[in-house]
Every structure is written in C-alpha cells, then in structure tokens.
Amino acid sequence: APLLIGCDLRSMNNETLELLSNKEVIAINQ
C-alpha cells in the first residue's frame, strides 16, 4: 500500500521527514 503524505513538503520539518522515511514505520503500513 502506498504511504500518502497530506502536507506541504516545502514546509515539512526534519522530524516529520524522519518519521515518514523511517523504514520501521513504513513496514507497519505495509
């Protein structure tokens, strides 16, 4: 299943980017 991001990528902070690119978080979504 694709992980959809519903925020403005230009204003995303580093913490959000780290969370969304965390392989363990992505694995839960799958």
mmCIF file as Biopython writes it, N, C-alpha, C and O atoms, coordinates in Angstrom:
data_model
#
loop_
_atom_site.group_PDB
_atom_site.id
_atom_site.type_symbol
_atom_site.label_atom_id
_atom_site.label_alt_id
_atom_site.label_comp_id
_atom_site.label_asym_id
_atom_site.label_entity_id
_atom_site.label_seq_id
_atom_site.pdbx_PDB_ins_code
_atom_site.Cartn_x
_atom_site.Cartn_y
_atom_site.Cartn_z
_atom_site.occupancy
_atom_site.B_iso_or_equiv
_atom_site.auth_seq_id
_atom_site.auth_asym_id
_atom_site.pdbx_PDB_model_num
ATOM 1   N N  . ALA A ? 1  ? 0.850  -1.185 0.000  1.0 0.0 1  A 1 
ATOM 2   C CA . ALA A ? 1  ? 0.000  0.000  0.000  1.0 0.0 1  A 1 
ATOM 3   C C  . ALA A ? 1  ? 0.889  1.239  0.000  1.0 0.0 1  A 1 
ATOM 4   O O  . ALA A ? 1  ? 1.888  1.283  0.718  1.0 0.0 1  A 1 
ATOM 5   N N  . PRO A ? 2  ? 0.541  2.227  -0.784 1.0 0.0 2  A 1 
ATOM 6   C CA . PRO A ? 2  ? 1.356  3.446  -0.806 1.0 0.0 2  A 1 
ATOM 7   C C  . PRO A ? 2  ? 1.165  4.253  0.470  1.0 0.0 2  A 1 
ATOM 8   O O  . PRO A ? 2  ? 0.085  4.271  1.061  1.0 0.0 2  A 1 
ATOM 9   N N  . LEU A ? 3  ? 2.212  4.904  0.870  1.0 0.0 3  A 1 
ATOM 10  C CA . LEU A ? 3  ? 2.152  5.810  2.017  1.0 0.0 3  A 1 
ATOM 11  C C  . LEU A ? 3  ? 1.880  7.202  1.469  1.0 0.0 3  A 1 
ATOM 12  O O  . LEU A ? 3  ? 2.730  7.783  0.794  1.0 0.0 3  A 1 
ATOM 13  N N  . LEU A ? 4  ? 0.700  7.738  1.757  1.0 0.0 4  A 1 
ATOM 14  C CA . LEU A ? 4  ? 0.306  9.042  1.237  1.0 0.0 4  A 1 
ATOM 15  C C  . LEU A ? 4  ? 0.662  10.133 2.238  1.0 0.0 4  A 1 
ATOM 16  O O  . LEU A ? 4  ? 0.443  9.978  3.439  1.0 0.0 4  A 1 
ATOM 17  N N  . ILE A ? 5  ? 1.204  11.221 1.745  1.0 0.0 5  A 1 
ATOM 18  C CA . ILE A ? 5  ? 1.588  12.346 2.590  1.0 0.0 5  A 1 
ATOM 19  C C  . ILE A ? 5  ? 0.661  13.509 2.261  1.0 0.0 5  A 1 
ATOM 20  O O  . ILE A ? 5  ? 0.607  13.957 1.116  1.0 0.0 5  A 1 
ATOM 21  N N  . GLY A ? 6  ? -0.062 13.994 3.253  1.0 0.0 6  A 1 
ATOM 22  C CA . GLY A ? 6  ? -1.027 15.068 3.025  1.0 0.0 6  A 1 
ATOM 23  C C  . GLY A ? 6  ? -0.580 16.387 3.616  1.0 0.0 6  A 1 
ATOM 24  O O  . GLY A ? 6  ? -1.367 17.072 4.270  1.0 0.0 6  A 1 
ATOM 25  N N  . CYS A ? 7  ? 0.666  16.749 3.396  1.0 0.0 7  A 1 
ATOM 26  C CA . CYS A ? 7  ? 1.148  18.034 3.893  1.0 0.0 7  A 1 
ATOM 27  C C  . CYS A ? 7  ? 1.987  18.706 2.813  1.0 0.0 7  A 1 
ATOM 28  O O  . CYS A ? 7  ? 2.373  18.079 1.827  1.0 0.0 7  A 1 
ATOM 29  N N  . ASP A ? 8  ? 2.259  19.975 3.012  1.0 0.0 8  A 1 
ATOM 30  C CA . ASP A ? 8  ? 3.101  20.727 2.080  1.0 0.0 8  A 1 
ATOM 31  C C  . ASP A ? 8  ? 4.552  20.318 2.319  1.0 0.0 8  A 1 
ATOM 32  O O  . ASP A ? 8  ? 5.124  20.636 3.361  1.0 0.0 8  A 1 
ATOM 33  N N  . LEU A ? 9  ? 5.142  19.621 1.364  1.0 0.0 9  A 1 
ATOM 34  C CA . LEU A ? 9  ? 6.507  19.116 1.524  1.0 0.0 9  A 1 
ATOM 35  C C  . LEU A ? 9  ? 7.520  20.239 1.695  1.0 0.0 9  A 1 
ATOM 36  O O  . LEU A ? 9  ? 8.581  20.031 2.285  1.0 0.0 9  A 1 
ATOM 37  N N  . ARG A ? 10 ? 7.207  21.423 1.187  1.0 0.0 10 A 1 
ATOM 38  C CA . ARG A ? 10 ? 8.139  22.551 1.302  1.0 0.0 10 A 1 
ATOM 39  C C  . ARG A ? 10 ? 8.234  23.068 2.733  1.0 0.0 10 A 1 
ATOM 40  O O  . ARG A ? 10 ? 9.248  23.654 3.114  1.0 0.0 10 A 1 
ATOM 41  N N  . SER A ? 11 ? 7.182  22.856 3.532  1.0 0.0 11 A 1 
ATOM 42  C CA . SER A ? 11 ? 7.198  23.371 4.901  1.0 0.0 11 A 1 
ATOM 43  C C  . SER A ? 11 ? 7.352  22.271 5.947  1.0 0.0 11 A 1 
ATOM 44  O O  . SER A ? 11 ? 7.228  22.532 7.144  1.0 0.0 11 A 1 
ATOM 45  N N  . MET A ? 12 ? 7.619  21.053 5.508  1.0 0.0 12 A 1 
ATOM 46  C CA . MET A ? 12 ? 7.762  19.919 6.419  1.0 0.0 12 A 1 
ATOM 47  C C  . MET A ? 12 ? 9.065  20.045 7.210  1.0 0.0 12 A 1 
ATOM 48  O O  . MET A ? 12 ? 10.116 20.332 6.637  1.0 0.0 12 A 1 
ATOM 49  N N  . ASN A ? 13 ? 8.997  19.830 8.526  1.0 0.0 13 A 1 
ATOM 50  C CA . ASN A ? 13 ? 10.211 19.928 9.340  1.0 0.0 13 A 1 
ATOM 51  C C  . ASN A ? 13 ? 10.986 18.608 9.318  1.0 0.0 13 A 1 
ATOM 52  O O  . ASN A ? 13 ? 10.490 17.599 8.816  1.0 0.0 13 A 1 
ATOM 53  N N  . ASN A ? 14 ? 12.181 18.624 9.853  1.0 0.0 14 A 1 
ATOM 54  C CA . ASN A ? 14 ? 13.053 17.441 9.818  1.0 0.0 14 A 1 
ATOM 55  C C  . ASN A ? 14 ? 12.465 16.262 10.580 1.0 0.0 14 A 1 
ATOM 56  O O  . ASN A ? 14 ? 12.639 15.115 10.170 1.0 0.0 14 A 1 
ATOM 57  N N  . GLU A ? 15 ? 11.766 16.529 11.691 1.0 0.0 15 A 1 
ATOM 58  C CA . GLU A ? 15 ? 11.181 15.440 12.476 1.0 0.0 15 A 1 
ATOM 59  C C  . GLU A ? 15 ? 10.126 14.691 11.667 1.0 0.0 15 A 1 
ATOM 60  O O  . GLU A ? 15 ? 10.056 13.463 11.715 1.0 0.0 15 A 1 
ATOM 61  N N  . THR A ? 16 ? 9.313  15.429 10.928 1.0 0.0 16 A 1 
ATOM 62  C CA . THR A ? 16 ? 8.296  14.797 10.090 1.0 0.0 16 A 1 
ATOM 63  C C  . THR A ? 16 ? 8.943  13.994 8.977  1.0 0.0 16 A 1 
ATOM 64  O O  . THR A ? 16 ? 8.518  12.876 8.688  1.0 0.0 16 A 1 
ATOM 65  N N  . LEU A ? 17 ? 9.960  14.551 8.357  1.0 0.0 17 A 1 
ATOM 66  C CA . LEU A ? 17 ? 10.669 13.840 7.290  1.0 0.0 17 A 1 
ATOM 67  C C  . LEU A ? 17 ? 11.291 12.550 7.817  1.0 0.0 17 A 1 
ATOM 68  O O  . LEU A ? 17 ? 11.222 11.515 7.154  1.0 0.0 17 A 1 
ATOM 69  N N  . GLU A ? 18 ? 11.892 12.602 8.996  1.0 0.0 18 A 1 
ATOM 70  C CA . GLU A ? 18 ? 12.493 11.402 9.586  1.0 0.0 18 A 1 
ATOM 71  C C  . GLU A ? 18 ? 11.434 10.346 9.871  1.0 0.0 18 A 1 
ATOM 72  O O  . GLU A ? 18 ? 11.662 9.158  9.639  1.0 0.0 18 A 1 
ATOM 73  N N  . LEU A ? 19 ? 10.281 10.769 10.370 1.0 0.0 19 A 1 
ATOM 74  C CA . LEU A ? 19 ? 9.203  9.832  10.661 1.0 0.0 19 A 1 
ATOM 75  C C  . LEU A ? 19 ? 8.689  9.173  9.386  1.0 0.0 19 A 1 
ATOM 76  O O  . LEU A ? 19 ? 8.490  7.959  9.348  1.0 0.0 19 A 1 
ATOM 77  N N  . LEU A ? 20 ? 8.477  9.967  8.347  1.0 0.0 20 A 1 
ATOM 78  C CA . LEU A ? 20 ? 7.922  9.439  7.101  1.0 0.0 20 A 1 
ATOM 79  C C  . LEU A ? 20 ? 8.918  8.594  6.317  1.0 0.0 20 A 1 
ATOM 80  O O  . LEU A ? 20 ? 8.518  7.782  5.483  1.0 0.0 20 A 1 
ATOM 81  N N  . SER A ? 21 ? 10.201 8.775  6.572  1.0 0.0 21 A 1 
ATOM 82  C CA . SER A ? 21 ? 11.205 7.987  5.854  1.0 0.0 21 A 1 
ATOM 83  C C  . SER A ? 21 ? 11.780 6.856  6.713  1.0 0.0 21 A 1 
ATOM 84  O O  . SER A ? 21 ? 12.726 6.181  6.306  1.0 0.0 21 A 1 
ATOM 85  N N  . ASN A ? 22 ? 11.206 6.656  7.897  1.0 0.0 22 A 1 
ATOM 86  C CA . ASN A ? 22 ? 11.644 5.602  8.803  1.0 0.0 22 A 1 
ATOM 87  C C  . ASN A ? 22 ? 11.168 4.245  8.273  1.0 0.0 22 A 1 
ATOM 88  O O  . ASN A ? 22 ? 9.967  4.022  8.127  1.0 0.0 22 A 1 
ATOM 89  N N  . LYS A ? 23 ? 12.104 3.346  7.988  1.0 0.0 23 A 1 
ATOM 90  C CA . LYS A ? 23 ? 11.760 2.046  7.396  1.0 0.0 23 A 1 
ATOM 91  C C  . LYS A ? 23 ? 10.864 1.220  8.304  1.0 0.0 23 A 1 
ATOM 92  O O  . LYS A ? 23 ? 10.046 0.444  7.809  1.0 0.0 23 A 1 
ATOM 93  N N  . GLU A ? 24 ? 10.993 1.363  9.625  1.0 0.0 24 A 1 
ATOM 94  C CA . GLU A ? 24 ? 10.140 0.613  10.546 1.0 0.0 24 A 1 
ATOM 95  C C  . GLU A ? 24 ? 8.699  1.117  10.480 1.0 0.0 24 A 1 
ATOM 96  O O  . GLU A ? 24 ? 7.761  0.322  10.546 1.0 0.0 24 A 1 
ATOM 97  N N  . VAL A ? 25 ? 8.521  2.421  10.350 1.0 0.0 25 A 1 
ATOM 98  C CA . VAL A ? 25 ? 7.173  2.985  10.226 1.0 0.0 25 A 1 
ATOM 99  C C  . VAL A ? 25 ? 6.547  2.548  8.904  1.0 0.0 25 A 1 
ATOM 100 O O  . VAL A ? 25 ? 5.369  2.193  8.858  1.0 0.0 25 A 1 
ATOM 101 N N  . ILE A ? 26 ? 7.332  2.574  7.838  1.0 0.0 26 A 1 
ATOM 102 C CA . ILE A ? 26 ? 6.830  2.156  6.533  1.0 0.0 26 A 1 
ATOM 103 C C  . ILE A ? 26 ? 6.454  0.674  6.567  1.0 0.0 26 A 1 
ATOM 104 O O  . ILE A ? 26 ? 5.461  0.280  5.955  1.0 0.0 26 A 1 
ATOM 105 N N  . ALA A ? 27 ? 7.219  -0.141 7.263  1.0 0.0 27 A 1 
ATOM 106 C CA . ALA A ? 27 ? 6.932  -1.576 7.351  1.0 0.0 27 A 1 
ATOM 107 C C  . ALA A ? 27 ? 5.593  -1.839 8.045  1.0 0.0 27 A 1 
ATOM 108 O O  . ALA A ? 27 ? 4.879  -2.771 7.673  1.0 0.0 27 A 1 
ATOM 109 N N  . ILE A ? 28 ? 5.248  -1.027 9.048  1.0 0.0 28 A 1 
ATOM 110 C CA . ILE A ? 28 ? 3.959  -1.180 9.737  1.0 0.0 28 A 1 
ATOM 111 C C  . ILE A ? 28 ? 2.826  -0.902 8.759  1.0 0.0 28 A 1 
ATOM 112 O O  . ILE A ? 28 ? 1.811  -1.599 8.767  1.0 0.0 28 A 1 
ATOM 113 N N  . ASN A ? 29 ? 2.996  0.112  7.919  1.0 0.0 29 A 1 
ATOM 114 C CA . ASN A ? 29 ? 1.967  0.476  6.944  1.0 0.0 29 A 1 
ATOM 115 C C  . ASN A ? 29 ? 1.746  -0.629 5.917  1.0 0.0 29 A 1 
ATOM 116 O O  . ASN A ? 29 ? 0.650  -0.751 5.370  1.0 0.0 29 A 1 
ATOM 117 N N  . GLN A ? 30 ? 2.753  -1.421 5.653  1.0 0.0 30 A 1 
ATOM 118 C CA . GLN A ? 30 ? 2.639  -2.472 4.646  1.0 0.0 30 A 1 
ATOM 119 C C  . GLN A ? 30 ? 1.912  -3.638 5.256  1.0 0.0 30 A 1 
ATOM 120 O O  . GLN A ? 30 ? 1.697  -4.649 4.587  1.0 0.0 30 A 1 
#
